[in-house]
């Protein structure tokens, strides 16, 4: 029933956003509608296998854009890739003191709430380190929601990006053999990536498999628009549903803390984007999507919709996620040492 309630709320959100002609109705509509329903006390839930399967569509979409020219451009990304760990350090140096001194979080909760890694990864590491899992969940859900909601408006009103572009060709125009190959790449890539323990397996596995197919000439198109819209719908539903069961105490403390942190993140992101643009290291739209500390899934969607260089965006988010996950065990050891000294 919780999943059904979330589905109905998300559907209403899409209809409302389309009626009001607001940007990204298939993504932002479900986010807002599920958030409102959750705050009203409606029990909501996502369905993880379905969510993961939607992520494979994004992996296939990005992989299909990989061409020999894109591969040749990767070494040229090194100046901006070197700025990724600098960005993570800046976030950590501002976020951890913010959560500890202003909101009274312990070090584990403050650290894992600050780090812009994958939600599931940060919850697992945070719980093992002694952090408050519910607080971490709400702060990260707020981070992803605010970044995903703010970016389309920034893209539209600052760079006049056309967010009404279809994210792909109609399914009727995509060759059947291409569709079958992409379905195989999605399933096999996901399975293989999980077998080897790859982080972000549901996106990266299909992306690698589809890239191989695209580079070898087996496919010449990406996923149809209907598949991308479905991915937006269910991903938006999942983000909004994370607020299900939230209490007024949590709204006053964790949701407010998360919103304040989002303001810090947006300021830091704009500083880095301006620096990158001034040095002519990358176009502003690509820099914004690559350095915005939102979810990799959601930012990949935005890159595909506005026609940005999806490979550039994904490469930077993979590095960010890898570095954050790599540093998580080290932070846990620091916290254990602090508790022992106390």
C-alpha positions as CSV (number, residue, x, y, z in Angstrom):
1,X,0.0,0.0,0.0
2,X,2.9,2.4,0.8
3,X,4.3,1.8,-2.7
4,X,0.8,2.4,-4.2
5,X,0.3,5.6,-2.3
6,X,3.7,6.8,-3.5
7,X,2.8,5.9,-7.1
8,X,-0.5,7.8,-7.0
9,X,1.1,10.9,-5.4
10,X,3.9,10.8,-8.1
11,X,1.3,10.6,-10.9
12,X,-0.6,13.5,-9.5
13,X,2.7,15.5,-9.3
14,X,3.4,14.8,-13.0
15,X,-0.1,15.9,-14.0
16,X,0.1,19.1,-11.9
17,X,3.5,20.0,-13.2
18,X,2.5,19.4,-16.8
19,X,-0.7,21.5,-16.3
20,X,1.3,24.4,-14.8
21,X,4.0,24.0,-17.5
22,X,6.7,23.7,-14.9
23,X,10.2,22.3,-15.8
24,X,11.0,18.6,-15.7
25,X,7.5,17.4,-14.8
26,X,8.5,13.7,-14.8
27,X,11.2,14.3,-12.2
28,X,10.2,17.3,-10.2
29,X,6.5,16.5,-10.1
30,X,6.9,13.2,-8.3
31,X,9.5,14.7,-5.9
32,X,7.3,17.6,-4.8
33,X,4.0,15.5,-4.7
34,X,5.6,12.7,-2.6
35,X,7.3,15.3,-0.3
36,X,3.9,17.0,0.3
37,X,2.2,13.7,0.9
38,X,4.9,12.6,3.3
39,X,4.7,15.8,5.3
40,X,0.9,15.3,5.5
41,X,1.5,11.9,7.1
42,X,0.7,9.7,4.1
43,X,2.8,6.4,4.4
44,X,5.0,6.1,1.3
45,X,7.7,3.7,0.2
46,X,9.7,3.0,-2.9
47,X,10.5,-0.4,-4.4
48,X,14.3,-0.9,-4.5
49,X,14.5,-3.5,-7.3
50,X,12.4,-1.1,-9.5
51,X,14.5,1.9,-8.5
52,X,17.7,0.0,-9.4
53,X,16.2,-1.2,-12.7
54,X,15.4,2.5,-13.5
55,X,19.1,3.4,-12.8
56,X,20.2,0.8,-15.4
57,X,18.4,2.9,-18.0
58,X,20.5,5.9,-17.2
59,X,23.7,3.8,-17.4
60,X,22.6,2.6,-20.8
61,X,21.8,6.2,-21.9
62,X,25.3,7.5,-20.9
63,X,27.1,4.4,-22.3
64,X,25.3,5.0,-25.6
65,X,26.9,8.4,-25.9
66,X,30.5,7.0,-25.6
67,X,32.2,7.4,-28.9
68,X,35.9,7.3,-29.9
69,X,35.9,11.1,-29.8
70,X,34.6,11.0,-26.2
71,X,37.2,8.5,-25.2
72,X,39.9,10.7,-26.7
73,X,38.7,13.6,-24.7
74,X,39.0,12.0,-21.2
75,X,42.7,12.7,-20.7
76,X,41.9,16.4,-21.3
77,X,39.6,16.4,-18.2
78,X,42.5,16.1,-15.8
79,X,42.5,19.8,-14.7
80,X,38.9,19.6,-13.5
81,X,39.3,16.1,-12.2
82,X,42.1,17.4,-9.9
83,X,39.6,19.9,-8.5
84,X,37.2,17.1,-7.3
85,X,39.2,16.2,-4.2
86,X,39.7,19.9,-3.5
87,X,35.9,20.3,-3.6
88,X,35.4,17.3,-1.3
89,X,37.9,18.8,1.2
90,X,36.1,22.2,1.1
91,X,32.8,20.5,1.8
92,X,34.2,18.6,4.7
93,X,35.9,21.6,6.3
94,X,32.7,23.6,6.2
95,X,30.1,20.9,6.7
96,X,31.5,18.9,9.7
97,X,31.9,22.0,11.9
98,X,28.5,23.3,10.8
99,X,26.7,20.1,11.9
100,X,28.8,19.7,15.1
101,X,28.8,23.2,16.5
102,X,25.4,24.5,15.3
103,X,23.3,21.3,15.5
104,X,25.1,19.3,18.0
105,X,25.7,16.2,15.9
106,X,28.4,13.8,17.0
107,X,31.4,13.5,14.7
108,X,30.2,10.3,12.9
109,X,26.8,11.8,12.1
110,X,28.3,15.2,11.1
111,X,31.0,13.6,8.9
112,X,28.7,11.2,7.1
113,X,26.0,13.8,6.7
114,X,28.5,16.1,5.1
115,X,30.2,13.8,2.6
116,X,28.5,13.9,-0.8
117,X,28.6,10.2,-1.5
118,X,25.9,7.7,-2.4
119,X,23.1,7.7,0.1
120,X,23.2,4.0,0.8
121,X,27.0,4.0,1.2
122,X,26.9,6.9,3.7
123,X,24.1,5.3,5.7
124,X,26.0,2.0,6.0
125,X,29.3,3.6,6.9
126,X,27.6,6.1,9.2
127,X,25.7,3.4,11.1
128,X,28.9,1.3,11.6
129,X,30.7,4.4,12.9
130,X,28.0,5.2,15.4
131,X,26.1,7.8,13.5
132,X,22.3,8.5,13.7
133,X,20.9,6.7,10.6
134,X,17.6,8.5,10.6
135,X,19.3,11.9,10.7
136,X,21.7,10.8,7.9
137,X,18.9,9.7,5.8
138,X,16.9,12.9,6.1
139,X,20.0,15.2,5.6
140,X,21.1,13.3,2.4
141,X,17.5,13.2,1.1
142,X,17.3,16.9,1.6
143,X,20.6,17.5,-0.1
144,X,19.6,15.5,-3.2
145,X,16.2,17.0,-3.4
146,X,17.3,20.7,-3.1
147,X,20.2,20.3,-5.5
148,X,18.0,18.5,-8.1
149,X,15.2,21.0,-7.7
150,X,17.5,24.1,-7.8
151,X,19.6,23.1,-10.7
152,X,16.9,23.1,-13.4
153,X,15.8,26.6,-12.4
154,X,19.5,27.8,-12.4
155,X,20.0,26.2,-15.8
156,X,16.8,27.6,-17.2
157,X,17.0,31.2,-15.9
158,X,20.8,31.7,-16.0
159,X,21.8,29.8,-19.1
160,X,18.4,29.6,-20.7
161,X,18.7,25.9,-21.1
162,X,15.8,24.2,-22.9
163,X,14.5,21.7,-20.4
164,X,11.6,20.7,-22.6
165,X,13.9,18.8,-25.0
166,X,12.9,15.2,-25.4
167,X,15.6,13.0,-23.7
168,X,15.5,10.5,-26.6
169,X,13.8,9.4,-29.8
170,X,10.3,7.9,-29.6
171,X,10.3,4.2,-29.0
172,X,8.7,3.5,-32.4
173,X,11.7,5.0,-34.2
174,X,14.4,3.0,-32.3
175,X,15.4,-0.2,-34.2
176,X,14.3,-3.4,-32.5
177,X,17.8,-4.9,-32.6
178,X,19.2,-1.8,-30.8
179,X,16.5,-2.1,-28.2
180,X,17.3,-5.8,-27.5
181,X,21.0,-5.1,-27.3
182,X,20.4,-2.2,-24.8
183,X,18.2,-4.4,-22.7
184,X,20.9,-7.1,-22.7
185,X,23.6,-4.5,-21.8
186,X,21.4,-3.2,-18.9
187,X,20.8,-6.7,-17.4
188,X,24.2,-8.2,-18.0
189,X,26.1,-5.1,-17.1
190,X,24.2,-4.8,-13.8
191,X,24.7,-8.4,-13.0
192,X,28.5,-8.4,-13.8
193,X,29.1,-5.2,-11.9
194,X,27.4,-6.6,-8.8
195,X,29.4,-9.8,-9.1
196,X,32.7,-7.9,-8.9
197,X,31.4,-5.6,-6.1
198,X,31.5,-2.4,-8.1
199,X,30.0,0.6,-6.4
200,X,27.1,2.1,-8.3
201,X,26.7,-1.2,-10.1
202,X,23.2,-0.5,-11.4
203,X,24.5,2.5,-13.3
204,X,28.2,1.8,-14.0
205,X,27.7,-1.8,-15.1
206,X,25.2,-1.0,-17.8
207,X,27.1,2.1,-18.8
208,X,30.3,0.1,-19.4
209,X,28.5,-2.7,-21.3
210,X,26.6,-0.2,-23.5
211,X,29.7,1.8,-24.1
212,X,31.4,-1.3,-25.4
213,X,28.5,-2.0,-27.7
214,X,28.5,1.6,-29.0
215,X,32.2,1.6,-29.6
216,X,32.0,-1.6,-31.5
217,X,29.2,-0.3,-33.7
218,X,26.5,-2.7,-32.4
219,X,24.1,0.1,-31.5
220,X,23.7,3.6,-33.0
221,X,21.0,5.0,-30.7
222,X,20.3,5.5,-27.1
223,X,17.3,4.5,-24.9
224,X,13.9,5.8,-26.1
225,X,12.4,8.9,-24.5
226,X,9.7,6.8,-22.8
227,X,12.3,4.9,-20.9
228,X,14.1,8.1,-19.7
229,X,10.7,9.5,-18.6
230,X,10.0,6.3,-16.7
231,X,13.4,6.6,-15.0
232,X,12.7,10.2,-14.0
233,X,9.3,9.3,-12.6
234,X,10.4,6.5,-10.3
235,X,13.6,8.2,-9.2
236,X,11.6,11.3,-8.3
237,X,9.1,9.1,-6.4
238,X,12.0,7.5,-4.5
239,X,13.5,10.8,-3.5
240,X,10.2,12.2,-2.2
241,X,9.2,9.0,-0.4
242,X,12.4,9.2,1.8
243,X,10.5,11.7,3.9
244,X,7.8,9.3,4.8
245,X,7.2,9.1,8.6
246,X,9.0,12.4,9.3
247,X,8.1,14.0,12.6
248,X,7.9,17.7,13.5
249,X,10.9,17.3,15.7
250,X,12.9,16.0,12.7
251,X,11.5,18.8,10.6
252,X,12.7,21.4,13.1
253,X,16.1,19.9,13.5
254,X,17.3,17.6,10.7
255,X,15.3,19.0,7.8
256,X,16.3,22.6,8.8
257,X,19.9,21.5,9.3
258,X,19.9,19.9,5.8
259,X,18.5,23.0,4.2
260,X,21.2,25.2,5.8
261,X,23.8,22.8,4.6
262,X,22.4,22.9,1.0
263,X,22.8,26.7,1.0
264,X,26.5,26.1,1.9
265,X,26.8,23.5,-0.9
266,X,25.3,25.7,-3.5
267,X,27.6,28.6,-2.6
268,X,30.7,26.3,-2.8
269,X,29.5,24.8,-6.1
270,X,29.1,28.2,-7.7
271,X,32.5,29.3,-6.5
272,X,34.1,26.3,-8.1
273,X,32.1,26.6,-11.3
274,X,33.1,30.3,-11.6
275,X,36.7,29.4,-11.1
276,X,36.6,26.6,-13.7
277,X,34.9,28.9,-16.2
278,X,37.3,31.8,-15.6
279,X,40.2,29.5,-16.3
280,X,38.4,28.2,-19.4
281,X,38.7,24.6,-18.2
282,X,35.1,23.6,-19.1
283,X,31.8,25.1,-20.2
284,X,29.7,26.5,-17.3
285,X,26.8,24.0,-17.7
286,X,29.0,21.0,-17.7
287,X,31.0,22.3,-14.7
288,X,27.8,23.0,-12.8
289,X,26.4,19.5,-13.4
290,X,29.8,17.8,-12.8
291,X,30.5,19.6,-9.4
292,X,27.0,19.9,-8.0
293,X,27.0,17.5,-5.0
294,X,23.7,15.9,-5.8
295,X,23.0,12.3,-6.7
296,X,24.9,10.9,-9.6
297,X,21.6,9.5,-11.0
298,X,19.7,12.7,-10.9
299,X,22.5,14.8,-12.3
300,X,23.1,12.3,-15.1
301,X,19.4,12.8,-16.0
302,X,19.8,16.6,-16.1
303,X,22.9,16.3,-18.3
304,X,21.0,14.1,-20.8
305,X,18.0,16.4,-20.8
306,X,19.9,19.7,-21.4
307,X,22.2,18.1,-23.9
308,X,25.3,18.5,-21.8
309,X,28.4,16.3,-22.1
310,X,27.1,13.3,-20.1
311,X,30.5,11.5,-20.2
312,X,32.2,14.6,-18.6
313,X,29.5,14.8,-15.9
314,X,29.6,11.1,-15.0
315,X,33.4,10.9,-15.0
316,X,33.6,13.6,-12.3
317,X,30.8,12.1,-10.2
318,X,32.4,8.6,-10.3
319,X,35.6,10.1,-9.0
320,X,33.8,12.0,-6.3
321,X,31.9,8.9,-5.1
322,X,35.1,6.8,-5.2
323,X,37.0,9.3,-3.1
324,X,34.2,9.7,-0.6
325,X,33.8,6.0,-0.2
326,X,37.6,5.5,0.0
327,X,37.8,8.1,2.8
328,X,34.8,6.7,4.8
329,X,36.7,3.9,6.7
330,X,39.5,6.4,7.5
331,X,36.9,8.7,9.1
332,X,35.5,5.8,11.1
333,X,39.0,5.1,12.5
334,X,39.4,8.8,13.5
335,X,36.0,8.7,15.3
336,X,36.9,5.5,17.1
337,X,40.2,7.0,18.3
338,X,38.3,10.2,19.5
339,X,35.9,8.0,21.5
340,X,38.7,6.0,23.0
341,X,40.5,9.2,24.1
342,X,37.3,10.6,25.5
